């Protein structure tokens, strides 16, 4: 470590020189001994590429790159129900980043949620998922992070109230919510499924958003897993049929792979936090990893909990009648008179799992605020849905939301004007 | 004192259709391209949301998408012996501003010109003998055959909906039998016709004509263009011309090119950059860049290896004039070429009124939704003994039923009050308009120069337009109108009104935004400003795109040809110019 720090401090002013320094350093280390810290400061091209790839699979940049000018330097304000957490600086800066960390330190953080100084990390950092990953993958990510430009950026402590501001209490949280796991392939399942499990439950940490959380903020498992959760005020929809709605029950693997690769498919387009996930993470996945992820997600078992009220609301219902009128005048130009949308451009509402989610938050927010899709190589046009908050009142938004959830063969609970008012207020 | 910025390889002035086409083509070649646009960025989905874009007051009457005359305008007069006055309100034509330019608010009618249009002088002289002395029409120096692949490129970019009439020389049923041979069918089928164009087509067929669907940049179905950009099917909302389409159903630079162009690292767009002049080298043999002013009033000098002027016709000409590039045309001496051969379009109309059982549903419309005949365009008919050359198309487009603008009432209706309201109620939804759209030849006395009196907001002299319809055009328009009346009679309505175009030309009522000429292209520097690649004859690193290159204005909407000329120019730049930058691609 001392050598590394020295090399860095000597050459910090220039990246090119710094890399040259590291090359010299690794040569020196190789020559010196067979110390376990050999992996540190590696300049192995394939190891760094693997680390970069895995950091994308884990979508590290989503939370750790707040400013594109300062990649992985953290300080992204993460709002949680308990207060705000500022994300860590992952660059190899000695004072403020991971400059002093060893691969072992990094592994302990990933695997157990414990910082180099022994303090507990708050579980907004998904060590509850990362605990699944292999030591080799942890080391590759570590090597990649250590190869970055060190950026000095101090990160504040969370503004949590007492006693949550005492990191020691996380011992208790971990006792209830954390299990130090490692990945063992299920021989009954295909290699693709196993790889998909490893990605989704490990680095991908999909359930952090797509599952509901308990009162301590931990992801629920069992029947509740993947039945939909909240992310930045948006509903991350259920991925499997059950209490959260129909999930992805009628999505094909091609649908899901196209969605994760291109941000769109013939049914819908990603927006909000998922658009960012696609842009920073899933579009980079290799074909086989994407296939594996889709294989696993589409194989999630149907939840034991019955779907909520599955009877479509009658068309004579006054809300449905108002909703039909609002839909025809405001929505049908893009989404089509029968909710069929335009593949790759405007979302299909007919049969849409998101539209029929038990929790209507996202549907209501879409109508109120509008959203923009993420432009990708295949779909460069940033199609957007305009905001209607200036135009439709709470009752009209509720009516049109109720309508799209119960027209075109859809069925989902009605949305009330009060619910709309609450969501409007919250944003 | 201007602040001087680092030199760029290509600077494009004006970012409408041709600016975007040139930028796309030249960035694809790897060049570093900076586009300067006087207007602002507009986001298609949200700024033109289908839920609020259909606002007649804002767009049609308060000109939200059009250029601001308080900033720069022109003066106008009908003839050299009059004193020109400033145009203080837009009327006859409606140039756009902002990213995408006028191509954002167009109707979307996308023609190819006839092969004979490109050789208008030699063709007509050969067939009909000497032309009137004051008629200054010219051959273009480029042929239909040379432009054919570029027309195809543009049609595929836009996803034009239409039916070919001539595929590689073989006539096709249902298309325009008069068009030049095309190498490919239109990328999309024609739009779905509503009743009005069907009534027109039926009547025209009965008279022996061959009606066909307007070639339309309104999408008949979802389409992904060769750049990978998607367009959505048209909803026939009836808000094309003078409006922007937030539904991605009308091809424009923002809906077909920008999503790809904006992702390219070697492209930069600077909005609110008002270019005041083009800078010349001391020896006058090249341009060195442009000078623009920021919204804060700072003057910026932007040096460039190559400058492409892609502003609206009048502004391209004006920039040449105020930059001292080339000699301004003088009709008395007939010296000078800048501003020469300004031309326009001549239009007329017939409205057929039906009884109330015939439901036209005019609110189901699109800019280029309709049927048309081409029997009387260009030289598709024998002009012997008619006393004019040129022609135009006769067509029925159901563009809109907008409640303020589109209120046809029969002759004799009071202009206001209860009688007008009654006629309005009775006729809205029961009338069909037929339009004629004719060529305007160029003349010694129709031209652009600088006004001696009036100046713009930046202190530059205004451009002065001197223009009137001549006998050739008025006769031609009457002839077309007579044919339209015959079709209207065969359409079986209750009554009709006929609006003939009479002289003198007035700049007040809206006609078309099809201004042409002023920096015309040609085969020789003796009679043109640019060569056939739109390259300036004397300053080979200066290019001028747009309809200012037209030596005269044929009987079609210009956009297809404007775009084809830009692609033709870009192809030559990529193929030849970049191997010998700064050199003329055609030897004088």
Interface residues (C-beta under 8 A of the other chain):
Chain A: X330 X333 X334 X342 X343 X344 X345 X346 X370 X372 X375 X377 X378 X379 X380 X381 X382 X383 X384 X385 X386 X387 X388 X391
Chain B: X43 X45 X46 X49 X50 X51 X52 X222 X224 X227 X228 X229 X230 X232 X233 X235 X237 X246 X247 X248 X255 X259 X260 X263
